[in-house]
Amino acid sequence: MTRALITLCISSMTINATASGPEAPSAYPVAPADGTVDSYFGTQVPDPFRPLENDTAAATTAWVEAENRLTRSYLDAIPFRLALHRRLTVLNNYEKRGLPSRENDGKYYFALNDGLRNQAAIYRSDSPDGAGAELFLDPNSLSDDGTVALTGLFQSADGRYTAYTVSRSGSDWTEIYVMDTATGRLLPDHIEWAKFTGAAWHGDGFYYSAYARPEAGKEFSNANEYHKVYYHRLGTPQSEDTIAYENPDEPLHFHTADVTEGEQYLVVAASGAGNGNALYVKDLSRPEAGFVTIEPSQEQIIDIADVRHDGTLLAYTGIDAPNYRLVAIDPSHPGREHWKEVVPEKKDAVLKDVRVSQSDLILVYDKDASHHAYIISDGTEPHEISLPGYGAIGISASKKNPEIFYSFTSFTTPGAIYSYNKATGASACVHAPAVNGVNPSDYVTEQVFYTSEDGTRVPMFLTYKKGIRRDGSNPTYLYGYGGFNVALNPNFNPNRLLWLENGGIYAQANLRGGSEYGEAWHEAGTKQKKLNVFNDFIAAGEWLVENGFTRPSLLTIEGGSNGGLLVGACTNMRPDLFAVAIPRVGVMDMMRYHLFTIGWNWAHDYGTSADSPEMAAYLLGYSPLHNIRSGSTHYPAIMVTTADHDDRVVPAHSFKYAATLQASDTGSCPKLIRIDSKAGHGAGKPVSKVIDEWADIYSFIFHNIGIAPAAE
């Protein structure tokens, strides 16, 4: 093993010796440290860089500034970075349009970014194709730098008012504003410190979820507790909002609210203690009525898809159905024994979404990580909606209106919008964007299956330019996630085109821990089975090498959040297999993750170091921060990314991980950290910042695999 590691490092240095650009730093900034040692059931675990958890301390701020200067000087010295930035700007400069949605005022609303605007704006039209559209709301006007993102739009039942939610600088904290729908006039109503919420209208107000105002200076790091559902009546201050639902016995539960169509029921979902959610409903037509418990446990997902004319609830659920099913529930007899099956579970596909179009049901299934859609009309057999190939779809439909729209996207095709004719079963393209100078037919996507360490068969998508040779000479970008019941379906990213047009292979592995094959696939990658996820990812890299697609000196791995944990853990386990590792906004400290913001909510997937000696030992065994090898092991080039307003996975994870890497002897390849400002976990990031980040990531990768890309 040692010989292979040394060979890789020498090979990598030889390749890089022919390319101009920066060398790895000879010294790194000294991080603030103390002598902290924690005890977990008698096991002593040093945490020397504990001071970096205080992101507002002067010493941390100074370290961040020094790290950013070092990283910036390295990246700016790469000779082709500016050319990559220019090419990425061109690739992002195309029209992106969201699905049209017919709202309660009778108009069709859709999101539109006509090119390089930092945020998509909302337009409305009298026609579903957007003809004669007028600007309704432009979030770009809410900040000078595009760091205020629109996260939701919610119209009252009569269409008179529209509430909208925004986040600032990438934070999960949400503010709610209300405007007059017809005139666009902003009302004085303003909600602060909301989180994980929309605005669910009822009468002359709406329900929303929020926490108490956080301690000053700790807004983005302290644990969030006691999530409540409030009701806000228009024209009144937030201080007068009433609590509609709370559970003081469970401070670590989320409570999110929705109101069913017709405003018959208030639905509250409680989560945070299991893989799914509990569900409670209240009949809003009876002011004296309390909440009825539909499902008390948080074992599996249950969600209301529709309310029938007789008040029966149509629910999408994984309860007693690992691949999910549709059931009818009478709120007066809510026990599971009274549920009636409407659409049974499939054994070869996972039900992912249910929409209602008048009396028709639209069902979206995942089969081998790719979407398939069906429509059921008046109890007839399901009719499949024909899709172009591997891809993912979104549905826009409503009980009030006959129109059905869907979007389809693939790895090389940006989201196109179609209308679906229920009478003929035919689809018509409403909008098909194109990226200048890119022909999707120049590329191919194939799905392969490989075998993980324990014999499990794992799917993976490969996308590349037609005509590549399987001689091990192709730079390959391997991406994964593997957690939290999240499926990685085919998706479009214009920045990925730069990699593909330079002869790169994009590989997306569907690891255990996701939902690609239902709850069993998810559960197989949780808690003390988490190593399955890492083994799946490593096996993907090995398969790519063994089958001639690439070689270790050309293989990059990347992942974000839980995927950042994946990259960090796999780099520690197999540093010889990869040339570059990009852990983005990762969960890197598995011993303390549950102590920050909403980290406690991840315990159902990870377990915590406080659970038991066995669980603490298991987490310690793979925690990226605690398993960095120092001494004779040569690591790949690593660039960690995080952001100052990330209150999902706090930047302390990346800070301590990067500081430990830099203080360890892991070979001659660079170990850098890129810390973005006025940005968060990723959602709502301005286009300009997205382009900057990808220019840096690709520059780092290409430079460290010894390839000068063609970018103009």
N, C-alpha and C positions, 0 to 999 in steps of 0.2 A: 504493500500500500504506500509506504513512504517513497519508494522509487517512482511510482506513478505520479505522486503529487509533485515531486521535484521535476520530473519530465514535463509536466503540464506548465509549470511556472517558467521553465527555460524556453519552451516552445512559444509561450505567450510573449515573453520578452523579446524573442527573436523577431516575431511578427511586428511588434510595436517599434522595434528599432529602425524600421524602414519608414515610419511615418513621423512627420514633424508634429510637435505639440508638447504639452506639459508632461513632466514626469510626476510620479507620485510624491506627495509632500514628504520632506525629510523630518518634519516635526509638526505636531498638531497642538492646538490651543490646550492649555491645562484647565481641566474642568474642576469646578469647586467640589471638594470631597470632605468627608468626615469619617469617623470610625464606626459607623452604624453596622451592627450585626443583629439580625433578627433570629428568633428561635421558633421553629415550627415543629411542635411535638418533640422537642429535644434536639432537633437538627439545627445547627448553627449555620446561618446563611448571610454572608457579608453583603452589604449594599452600600459600597463606599461613595457612590455618586448620588446619595439621597438628597443632597441640597438642590439638585436639578429639578426635583419635584416642585419646588417653589418657583413657578415661572415668572413671578413678578419681582423676585429678589434681584438686587443690583448685581450680584456675582453671576447669576444665571443670565441676566440681560447682557452682561459683558461677554460671557462665553458664547452666547448666541451670535452676537455681533462679530466676534472673532472667527467663529466657524463660517458664517456667511461670507466674510471677506475672503477666507481661504478657498472656499468652494467656488465663489465667483471668479477669483483670479485663475483657478484651475480651468473652469469651463470656458471662460472668455479667451483663454489662450489656445483653445482647440481651433485650428485654422478654418474648419468648415462649419462652425456653429452658426455664423450669420447666414450662410447659404441655406442651411437646414431651416432656420427661422423663416427665411423668405419663402421657401417651398411649402412649409407648413401653413403659412399665411394664405398662400394660393389654394391649398387643399381645403382649408376651412371656409373659403369664400364661395359658398354656394347657398341656395335658398333652402332653409329647413322649415317645414310646416308641420304643425300638429294636427291631430284628428279634429274634424269639426264636431261641435256638440250643440245641439239645439236646446237652448235654455228656456226658462219660463217666460221670458218676454217675447218668445217666438223667433228670435234671431239666432243665427249660427255663429258660434265663437270658436276661434282657433288661435294657436300660438304661431308666430312667424318671426324668423330671423332671416332677413334678406341677404345675409352674408357674414359680415364680421362684427356686427353689433355685439356688445358684451353679453346682453341678455335678450332673449326672445320677447317680443311685445305681443299683446293680445289685441286681435282685430275682431270685428263682427260684421256680419253681412246678412242680407235677406235671402241669400242663396247658399246652398251647401258647397258650391264650388268657389265661394269667396268673391264672386263678382261684385264690384262696387264696394268692397270692404272699407270700413272706416276704422281708424285707430281708436281702441277703447282704453287701453292702459299700457303705458310704456315704463317698465321698471328702470330703463336706462336714465330716465329723468329723475330718479330718486337718489342718485349718487353721481359724483363726478367721475368715479373710476370703475363703475359697473359692479361694485361689490355688494349692492343690495339686490337680492334675488327674490323674484315672485315665486312663492311655493304653493299657492292654491287660490282658487276663485270659486265663490259659493254664492249663488243667487237665491233670494227669498222666493217663496212659493208663488207670490203674485208678480214676481219679476221686477218689483219696484226698487229693491235695494240689492247691492252686490257687496259682499264682504270679501276681502282678499288678505292673504297672509304673506308676510315677507320675513326673510332672515338677513342679517347683516354680517358681512365678512365671513360667511361660511359657517356661522354658529348654528346650533340646533335651536337656540332661543328664537321664539317666534313673536312677531307683533301682528295684530289684526286691525285693519282699517275698514271703514264702511263708506261706500259712495252711492249717490243717487244714480241708478242704472241709466236712466234716460239722458241726464245732463252731464254725468261724470263729476258732479259736484261732490267734494269730500265732506262727509259729516263729521261732527266733533268726536264721535265715538272712537276710542283708541285703547286697545288691550295690550298690555306689556307682560313679559315673563311667562308667556304661554309656551308650551313645548309639546311636540308630537300631537298635533291637533289640527283640525280644520275649523269650520264654523257651520254648525248644524242648525239651520233655521227652524224656528217654531213661533208662530204668531208674530209679534212685533219685536222679536229678538232672536238670539241664537245661543246654543250651547258650545262650550269650548273647554279645553283641558289646560291646566297650568299648575305651576309650583309657586310657593311663596317667594317673594323677592329675595334673591341670594345675597349673601354677605358681600359687601363691597370689596373688590380686589380678588375675590374667589369665584367670580361668575362662571369661569370656564374650567374649574378644576374640582370644586367641592362636590360631594355626592348629592344627588337629587333625591329628595324623599317627599312623600305625601302628595302624590299626584291626584288632583281633584278635578271634578267636572263642575263647571260653573254655568249659570245662565245670565246672559247680559241682555237687558232691555234697552232698546234704542233710546238715545237721548239722556241716558243716565251715566254717571261716572263709574269707572271700574270698581271703585271702593264699595259701591252699592250692589254689586253682582252677588247673587245668591248661590250657595252650594247646592247642586242638583244631585251629586253623588260623591261619596267619599268612603274610605275604609281605613279608619285610624289604627286598626289592628295590624294593617299590612303596609308599612311605610314604603316598601320597595316594589309596590305594584304600580303598573301603568293603568290609567282609566281613560279610555277614549270613547267619545260619544258620537252617535249618528241618529238621524231622524229618518224614518222610513218615508217613502213617497206617499203623499196624502197626509203626512204628519200624524199618522195614527199612533206610532210607537217611538219612544225614546229607547235606543239600544245602547247599552254600555258594555264594552269589552274590557275585561281585566286580564292583564298579562304580567309577566315578570318572574313567575315562579315555576314555569314549566315550558314545554315545547309549543304550547298553544295558548288558548285563552278561555277564561270563563265568560259566560254571556248572561246578561240580565236585560229584561225589557220592562217598560212601564207604559201603560195605556194612557196616552195624553188626553184622550177624550173624557177621562174620569180623573178629575183633579185629586180625588181622595185616594186613588189607587196607589199602591206601593209597587216596588219592583218584583217581578216574577223571575225566579232563577230558571233559566233554560238549561244551562250546563254549569255546575259548580266547580268542576276541576279545570285545571289548565294543562291537561295532558295533551290535547290535540287542538287543532284549529277548528273553529266553528264561526261561520259568518252568515249573516242574513242576505240572501240574494234577491228576495222579493216578498211582498205580502199579498196573498190572494184575496179575492173579494170577500171571502168569509172570515178573514182575519188570520187564516193559517199562515205560518211563516215557512218560507222555502229557504232551507239552510244548506250551505256548502260546508262539508265537514270531513275530517280525517278520523273521527271517532268510529271505532269498529270497522275502519276501512283505511288501511295504510296508503292506498292509492286514491283515496277521497271519493265521495259520493254526494248525491243530492237527496235531502230528506224533507218531508213536510212535518211541521211541528205545530200542534194546537197549544197556544199559550195557557189555556185552562187545564191542560193535561200535559205538562212539559217533560215528564220523565222519559228517559230513553226507551222504555218498553212501549211507549205510545207512538214513537216516531214511525212514519210511513215512508218507505223507500220510493223515490221518484225516478232517480237515475242511479242504478247500482254501480258499484266499484268495478272498474276494468282491471284485469290482471296484467295486461301488457301495456298499459299507458296510465299516466297520472293526470287526474282532473286538476287543472290549474286555475281556471276562471269560469265563471258563469255570468252571463248577461241575459237580460230580458228585453225582448222587442215585441211590444204589445203582448200577444198571447204565446209568442214563440220563445224558445230557449236557445241560446247560443253557448256552446260548450267548447272550451279550449283545453286540449290535452297535450302533455309532454310525452313524446315517444322517442326514446334514445336521444333525449336532450334537444329535440326539435319539435316545434309546434305543429299541431293538427287541429283544425276547427270543424265543428259540426253544428247544424241547425236542426231543431226538432219543432215541427209545426203541428199543433193540434193532436199530439199523441202519436204522430207518424214515426216511422223509423228514422233515425238520424241520417241527414244528408251531409256529406263532407264538402266543405268549401275548398275548391282546388287552389293550392298554393304553388308558387314557382319552384320550390325546392327546400333545402335546409334553411330554416329561418325562424323568426319570432314575429308574432302579431299582437296588435292591440285592437280592442273593439270599442266602438262608440255606438251605443244603442240605448233606447229608453222605452219604458212601458207606455209612454204617452204618444210616441211618434212611430211611424212605420219605417223610417229610414234606418239602414244599417251601414256603417262605415267601418273599415278596418285598415290598419297599416301593416305593411310587411317589410321586414328588413333582413338582410343577410350580412355576411362578413364583408362583401364587396359592393353591396347595393344599399344606398341610403334609403331611409324610410319612404316608401311610396304609399299613397292613400288610394283606396278603392271603395266604391259603393257596391253593395251587394243587392241583387234583385231576388227577392224571395220567390217570386212567381216562376222565374225562369232558371234560377240557380246560377245565373251568370254574374261575373264581376266586371266592373268598368273602372278604368284608372281615372281618378280625379286629379291627382298630382303626382308627378314622378320627377324628383330632383335629379340633377346630374352634377358631377364634379368636373370642372374644366380640365380637359386633357387626360381624363381617366376613362378607360374602357373596361367595364367590369368583365367582359368576355375574355380579356387577356389573362384572367386568373381562374383558378379552379379551387373548389373546396371539396375535400373528401373526408369521410368519417372512417376512422380506424378503431380497432379494439385491441387492447394489450392486456397482459396479465400482470397483476400486482404481486407482491411478495408472497401473500397467502393464497394465491391462486384465483383471486377475484378478477373478473373480466371488467375492464374499465374503458369507457368510450373517450375518444379524443378527436376533435376537429383539426384538420390541417388545411391552411389556405396558403397558396403560393402562385407564382407566375408559371404559366404553362411552359413546359419544356425543361424544367429543372432536371439536373442529373443527381441521382442518388449515389454520389461518390464522396459524401462526407464533407463537401466544400461549402455548404449553404449556411449562412448565419441564421440562427433560429431563436425565436422569441417564444418562450414557454410561459403561459399564464395559467393560474389556477386560483381557486378560492377554498372550496371544501368546508362549508360550515353553515350553520344557522338556517338549514332548510332552503338555501338559496340555490337555484338552478342556473347554470351558465349556458344560456341559449345562444345561438348565432346572433351577432349584433354588429352594427356598423360604427366604425370610428374613423373619421377622415384622417386622423393622425397616423393610423396604422398603414395607410396607403404608402406613406414614405418608406416604411420598412419593406413592404411588398415590392414596390417598384425598384428597389435596390437589390432585388434577388433574395430577399429574406423570406423565411417561412414563419408564419404565425401559427402556433400550436396552442389550442385551448383544451385543457384536460378536465373532464367531468368527474371530479374526485368524490369519494364518499364524504358524507357530512352535508352534501347538498340534497336537493329534492328531486333529482333527475329520475329516480326510481322509487319515489314515495318515501314514507316514513322509515322503512327498513334501511334504505340507503343513507338517510340522514342519521339515524341512530347509530349506524355502524362507524360513524366518524366523530362520536361525542365522548366526552369524559375519558374513561380509561380505555377507550378505543381510538383516541385521537391520533395515535401513531399510524393507524391505517391511512389517514389522510396524507401524512408525510411520505409514507411508503408508496402510495399511489402516485404521488408527484415525482418522486425519485425514479420510479419504474417508468414513467412517461419519458423522462430524460434519457434513461438507459435505452428504451425502445427506439427513440429517435436516432441515437448513436448506432445501435446495433443494426438498424435497417437502412443505414447509409444516408440519412437525411442531413446529418450534421456530425460534428465532433465536439468534444468538451471545450476546446479553445474557441469555439464559435457559438456556444450555447449560453443564452441569457435567460434568467428566470425573474419574473416580476409578479407582484400581487399586492393588493391594498387591504388595509384593516385586518380582518382575519386572514386575508391573503398575505399581508405583511408578516404576520406570525408564521405562516406557511413558508415563506421565503427564508426568514431568519432561521427557523428550525432546520430546514433542508440544507441550508448552507453549512450549518454546524455538523450535520450528519454526513454530508457528502461534498465537502469543499472541492474535491478533485473533479467533480462532474460538471462544474459550471465555470464559465469565464467571467461572467458579470452577474451580480445580484442587485435587484432594485426592490428593497422592502419599503412600501409606501404606507404611511400613517398606520404602522403596524402595532399589534398588541404584543409587546416584546418582554414585558415583565409579568409572567404568569403567577407570581406569588402575591402581587399587590394590585392587580388590575381591577378587582372588585371594589376598591376603596375610592375610586374616582368617578365623578359624574354619574353616568348610568352603567358603569362597568358591572355592577352587581347583576344586571339583567342578562349577562352572558353566562351566568353560572349553570344554567340548564344545559349548555353545550360543553362547557369546560370543567365544571366543578370548581371549588375554590380551595385555597391552601388551608382554610379553617375547617374544612369538612371532616377530615380524618387524617391520621398519619399516612395511610396508603395514598389518599388523593394528593396530599401535599408532596409526597415523594414522587408520584407520577408527574405532576406539574413541574417539579424541580428538574426532573429528568429530561425534559425537552424545552423548557423555557429558553427562548433565544438569548436573553440577557445573561443567563447563568451557565450557559454551555459553550461559550466562545473558547475555542482551543488556543492556547498560547504556548509558543515554543517552536516545535518542529513542523507545525502544520501550515501549509500555504493556502491562504484563502483567495477566492476570486476578488476582482475589483467590486467594491460595494459603494453604492450611493443611497443613503437613507433619505427619505423625504417625509416632511411633516409640515405643520402650519400653526401659527400662533393662536388662531381662534378655533382650533379643533377641540370641541368639548364633547366629542363622541369618544375618540381614543386620544386622551390628553397627550400633548407633545412630550411629557416626561418619559413616556415609553421609549420614544426614538432618541431623546436626549441621552438617557442613561445607556442605551444600547450603543449608540455611536461613541460615547465617551469611553465605554469599556473596550470596544473594538480598537479605538485609537491608542489606548493604553496597553494593549496586548501585542504580543509578537505574532502576527499572522501573515508574515511575508511582505513582499515588496509592492504588491498592488495597492492602489489608493483606497482609503476608507473615509468617505466624505459624508456630510449631512447637508441637505438643502432645506432650509427653514423658510417657508413662505410667510409673507406678512398680509394681514387683512384677508386671510383665507382660513378655511376650516377643513372638514373631513373630505370634501370634494364636491358635494352637491351645490349647485348654484354658482360655481366658480366662473368668473368672467372669461369670455373667449380669449381675451388678450393674455390673461394669466395662464390659461390652458396651453396656448401656443408657446409661451415662454417656458413652461415646465417641460413640454415635450421636446422642445429644441435642446434643453439641457439634458434630458434623459437620453435622447438619441445620440447627442454628441458624446456623452460619457460612454455609451455602449460601443459605438463605432470606433472611437479612439482606443478603447481597451480591448477590442478584438482585432485591431490593426487594419481596419478597412476605412478608406476615405470614400464616403458615399458620393454618388452623383445626385446633386440636389437642385440643379437649375436646368 
